[in-house]
Amino acid sequence: MIEVDWARLKAHELRKLANENAVVILPIASIEQHGPHLPVMTDTRLGQEIALRAAQKAYSRRAVVVAPVVWSGLSEHHMPFGGTLTLSHDTFRRVLRDLIDAITRQGFKDILISNSHGGNIIAMQQILDELTPISEATLVATTYVMEAGEDLSKHLEDQPGVMHAGEGETSMMLVCEPELVDTSNLDKIASPETEGDFLSVGRSSYRWRPFVHMTENGLAGNPVRSNAIKGEKMIEAGARAIAELILDPKTWAPAKDLRLPGTGGVPF
């Protein structure tokens, strides 16, 4: 199997990959509470697994290397449950900016920020809005559960999509770290049903709330039907979606400039 893990490669091997115009996947995640049955590494471990599998799937058509996971994300909403490490928005932005700059200085031109934590999504997009106009690299941001969509969620029985520490994440962790999953009372820890998104108010408005606003034990959803067979299918769906994104020429195509020579008689 081809080595795609940045941390396991030697410097000259990485220089060669840069010369070959390899894509760099920069996974971003979190260390945060995941209910009474999953380890706090859940988002980080799943993001790493999916990124590595995606790189292997794409490699025969385009070289890919996976940078170490940025495990420190935006998890203020989970702090009341304990076990959580979080960054400020300013620090998170600076960390990603510096890492993207370092990767670009190595000669890599295409960088995929691959996210596995919901709390990072808005900030991740804002950071790319800020950096893309000044970066020498093409920057793309994705969240695997959203990119895979129905191909991943169709394997769930008790929830419409991947929820925090619910059926989906528990099933996938039963593949990646089964010894760290406490399955002793999954039938007793399901989160009570809540109406709508806990961050929504009104018809289409946003209101920040800590996670304690929607769950009594840090879990969202019902993990009782979780199993490794289901988890393997979901991990593969996520990895496939990321590989397809990498291999799609449109992903890395330069921005168009559709301007006319000028308007109102004044050139641009």
C-alpha positions in Angstrom: 0.0 0.0 0.0 1.3 3.5 -0.9 2.2 5.6 2.1 0.0 8.8 2.1 0.6 9.9 5.7 2.7 13.1 5.8 4.1 12.3 9.2 5.4 8.9 8.1 7.2 10.2 5.0 10.7 11.6 4.8 11.4 15.2 3.8 12.7 14.3 0.3 9.7 12.2 -0.3 7.4 15.1 0.5 9.5 17.4 -1.8 9.0 14.8 -4.6 5.2 14.9 -4.0 5.2 18.6 -4.2 7.1 18.4 -7.5 4.4 15.9 -8.7 1.7 18.4 -7.9 0.1 16.2 -5.2 -3.0 17.3 -3.4 -2.6 17.9 0.3 -5.5 16.9 2.6 -5.4 19.0 5.8 -7.9 17.3 8.2 -9.4 19.5 10.9 -11.4 18.1 13.8 -11.8 18.5 17.6 -11.2 16.9 21.0 -14.5 17.1 22.7 -17.0 15.1 24.8 -19.0 12.5 22.9 -21.5 11.3 25.4 -20.9 8.6 28.0 -19.9 5.9 25.5 -17.4 7.4 23.0 -13.9 8.8 23.5 -13.2 12.5 23.1 -11.0 11.7 20.1 -14.0 10.6 18.0 -14.1 13.5 15.5 -10.3 13.4 15.1 -10.1 9.7 14.6 -12.9 9.5 12.1 -11.5 12.5 10.1 -8.1 10.9 10.0 -9.5 7.6 8.9 -11.6 9.0 6.1 -8.8 11.3 4.8 -6.3 8.4 4.7 -8.7 6.1 2.9 -9.7 8.9 0.4 -6.0 9.5 -0.4 -5.5 5.8 -1.1 -8.5 5.7 -3.3 -7.4 8.7 -5.4 -3.7 8.0 -5.5 -3.6 5.9 -8.7 -5.0 8.9 -10.7 -3.4 11.7 -8.7 -0.9 11.7 -5.8 -2.4 12.7 -2.5 -0.7 13.2 0.9 -2.6 13.6 4.3 -1.2 16.2 6.7 -1.5 15.5 10.5 -5.0 16.1 11.9 -5.5 19.5 13.4 -7.3 18.1 16.5 -7.8 21.5 18.2 -11.1 22.9 16.9 -14.0 25.1 17.9 -15.9 23.3 20.7 -17.0 26.0 23.2 -20.5 24.6 23.0 -19.3 21.3 24.5 -17.3 22.7 27.4 -20.0 22.3 30.1 -19.8 18.5 29.8 -16.1 18.3 30.5 -13.3 16.5 28.6 -13.3 19.2 25.9 -10.4 21.3 24.5 -11.2 24.3 22.4 -9.6 27.2 20.7 -10.8 30.8 20.3 -11.9 31.7 16.8 -8.8 34.0 16.4 -6.4 31.2 17.3 -8.2 28.7 15.1 -7.9 31.1 12.1 -4.3 31.8 12.8 -3.4 28.0 13.1 -5.1 27.2 9.8 -3.6 30.3 8.1 -0.1 29.3 9.2 -0.4 25.7 8.3 -1.8 26.5 4.8 1.1 29.0 4.4 3.6 26.3 5.5 2.2 23.7 3.1 2.2 26.3 0.2 5.9 27.2 1.0 6.7 23.5 0.4 5.5 23.9 -3.2 2.1 22.3 -2.9 -0.6 24.1 -5.0 -3.9 22.3 -4.2 -5.0 22.0 -0.6 -8.2 20.3 0.7 -9.3 21.3 4.2 -11.3 18.1 5.2 -13.4 18.8 8.3 -15.0 16.2 10.6 -16.5 18.5 13.3 -19.7 20.5 12.8 -18.5 23.4 15.0 -15.7 24.2 12.6 -17.8 24.6 9.4 -18.7 28.3 9.5 -15.2 29.4 10.6 -13.6 27.1 8.0 -15.5 28.7 5.2 -14.7 32.2 6.5 -11.0 31.4 6.7 -11.0 30.3 3.1 -12.9 33.5 2.1 -10.1 35.4 3.7 -7.1 33.4 2.5 -8.1 32.4 -1.1 -7.6 35.9 -2.7 -4.0 36.1 -1.3 -2.9 32.4 -1.4 -0.8 30.9 -4.2 -2.6 27.6 -3.7 -6.1 26.6 -4.6 -8.0 26.1 -1.4 -11.1 23.9 -1.0 -13.0 23.2 2.2 -15.3 20.1 2.8 -17.0 18.3 5.6 -17.2 14.6 4.8 -20.7 13.9 6.1 -22.1 16.7 3.9 -20.0 15.8 0.8 -21.1 12.1 1.1 -24.7 13.0 1.8 -27.2 10.3 1.1 -24.5 7.8 0.2 -23.5 7.9 3.8 -26.8 8.6 5.6 -28.7 5.9 3.8 -27.1 3.3 6.1 -28.7 4.9 9.2 -31.9 3.5 10.7 -32.8 5.8 13.6 -31.7 9.2 12.5 -31.8 11.2 9.2 -28.1 12.1 9.3 -24.9 11.8 11.4 -25.6 13.3 14.8 -23.3 13.9 17.7 -22.2 10.6 19.2 -25.3 8.9 17.8 -25.9 5.9 15.5 -23.5 7.1 12.8 -20.4 8.1 14.8 -20.8 5.2 17.1 -20.9 2.7 14.2 -17.9 4.3 12.6 -15.9 4.2 15.9 -16.8 0.5 16.3 -14.6 0.1 13.1 -11.8 2.5 14.0 -11.5 2.1 17.8 -13.8 -0.7 19.0 -12.1 -1.1 22.3 -12.8 2.5 23.2 -16.6 2.2 22.6 -18.6 1.4 25.7 -21.5 -0.7 24.4 -22.7 -1.8 27.9 -25.9 0.3 28.0 -26.4 1.8 24.6 -30.1 1.0 24.9 -30.4 3.4 27.9 -28.5 6.5 26.8 -30.5 7.7 23.8 -31.0 11.5 23.8 -34.7 12.6 24.1 -36.1 14.0 20.9 -35.7 17.7 20.5 -37.5 20.0 18.0 -35.4 21.4 15.2 -31.8 22.6 15.3 -30.7 23.8 18.8 -28.9 26.7 17.1 -31.9 27.9 15.2 -34.7 30.3 16.2 -37.6 31.8 14.3 -38.0 30.9 10.7 -34.4 31.2 9.6 -32.3 32.8 12.3 -29.2 31.8 14.3 -28.8 31.9 18.0 -25.8 30.4 19.8 -26.5 27.9 22.6 -24.3 25.4 24.5 -24.9 21.7 23.8 -26.6 21.3 27.2 -29.5 23.2 25.7 -30.5 20.0 23.8 -29.1 17.0 25.6 -28.8 15.7 29.1 -25.7 13.5 28.6 -23.8 15.0 25.7 -25.3 12.6 23.2 -27.6 13.5 20.2 -29.6 10.7 18.7 -29.8 7.0 19.5 -26.8 4.7 19.2 -28.6 1.5 20.0 -28.6 0.2 16.4 -24.9 1.0 15.9 -22.7 -1.8 14.5 -19.3 -2.1 12.7 -20.8 -3.4 9.5 -22.9 -0.2 9.2 -19.9 1.8 10.3 -17.6 0.4 7.6 -20.1 1.3 4.9 -20.4 4.8 6.2 -16.6 5.3 6.4 -16.2 4.0 2.8 -19.0 6.3 1.6 -17.2 9.3 3.2 -13.8 8.3 1.8 -15.3 7.8 -1.7 -16.9 11.2 -1.7 -13.6 12.9 -0.7 -11.7 10.9 -3.3 -14.2 11.9 -6.0 -13.9 15.5 -5.0 -10.1 15.4 -5.3 -10.3 13.8 -8.7 -12.9 16.1 -10.2 -11.0 18.6 -12.4 -13.6 21.2 -11.6 -12.5 21.2 -7.9 -9.1 22.6 -8.8 -10.0 24.7 -11.9 -8.9 28.3 -11.8 -11.5 31.0 -11.2 -13.1 32.4 -14.3 -13.0 36.1 -15.2 -16.2 36.8 -17.2 -15.8 40.6 -17.3 -16.2 42.5 -20.5 -13.3 44.8 -21.5 -15.1 47.5 -19.6 -18.5 49.1 -18.8 -19.7 52.6 -19.4 -16.8 53.2 -21.6 -14.3 52.7 -18.7 -12.0 49.6 -18.9 -11.7 47.3 -15.9 
